[in-house]
Amino acid sequence: MRREKAFRIRRIERIALVLASLLLWGAGTSGQTLQKIPLYMKNLEVSVEVAKTPEERQKGLMNRKHLGRDEGMLFIFDSEAYHGFWMKNTLIPLSIAFIDRSGKIVAITDMKPLTLDSHDPPQPILYALEMNQGWFSSHDIKVGDTVRFSR
């Protein structure tokens, strides 16, 4: 009886160890493999990470200390709606372009790091593009301009 109980305990410990290892491995690899694609605005090409799942969109650029000069994050939603953004746990000052289903920028706004202020589009959007703060204005990208997925 004791031997059987000891065997069960060791078996449970081994299962717990395997599960803990899998959880730690998954935590260490999640968020590091977002797909990168090029986007085009006017005569510019930028490289963006794509956040398309609810989890990827929720995490966004949180806890990042740096974003490359012509790099950003494109949020792709399942449907057009009033998708709002905040800067919880986001360390980098960002500018966001709200983009409708045709690729037209409908609003651009700056966002301060580590705030819970809600930044909402003026109309339903399908995409949002976050870049370093001031990137859009320094490249003369304005409301009404188009974001393209190909040249």
Secondary structure as the mmCIF struct_conf table of DSSP 4:
data_model
#
loop_
_struct_conf.conf_type_id
_struct_conf.id
_struct_conf.beg_label_comp_id
_struct_conf.beg_label_asym_id
_struct_conf.beg_label_seq_id
_struct_conf.end_label_comp_id
_struct_conf.end_label_asym_id
_struct_conf.end_label_seq_id
HELX_RH_AL_P HELX_RH_AL_P1 ARG A 2 THR A 29
TURN_TY1_P TURN_TY1_P1 SER A 30 GLY A 31
BEND BEND1 GLN A 32 GLN A 32
STRN STRN1 LYS A 36 MET A 41
TURN_TY1_P TURN_TY1_P2 LYS A 42 ASN A 43
STRN STRN2 LEU A 44 ALA A 51
BEND BEND2 THR A 53 THR A 53
HELX_RH_AL_P HELX_RH_AL_P2 PRO A 54 LYS A 59
TURN_TY1_P TURN_TY1_P3 GLY A 60 ASN A 63
BEND BEND3 LYS A 65 LYS A 65
TURN_TY1_P TURN_TY1_P4 ARG A 69 ASP A 70
STRN STRN3 GLU A 71 ALA A 81
STRN STRN4 PHE A 85 PHE A 85
TURN_TY1_P TURN_TY1_P5 LYS A 88 ASN A 89
BEND BEND4 ILE A 92 ILE A 92
STRN STRN5 LEU A 94 ILE A 99
TURN_TY1_P TURN_TY1_P6 ARG A 101 SER A 102
BEND BEND5 GLY A 103 GLY A 103
STRN STRN6 LYS A 104 LYS A 104
STRN STRN7 ILE A 105 MET A 111
TURN_TY1_P TURN_TY1_P7 PRO A 113 LEU A 114
STRN STRN8 HIS A 119 HIS A 119
BEND BEND6 PRO A 122 GLN A 123
STRN STRN9 ILE A 125 ASN A 132
TURN_TY1_P TURN_TY1_P8 GLN A 133 GLY A 134
HELX_RH_AL_P HELX_RH_AL_P3 TRP A 135 SER A 138
TURN_TY1_P TURN_TY1_P9 HIS A 139 ASP A 140
TURN_TY1_P TURN_TY1_P10 VAL A 143 GLY A 144
STRN STRN10 THR A 146 THR A 146
STRN STRN11 VAL A 147 ARG A 148
BEND BEND7 PHE A 149 PHE A 149
#
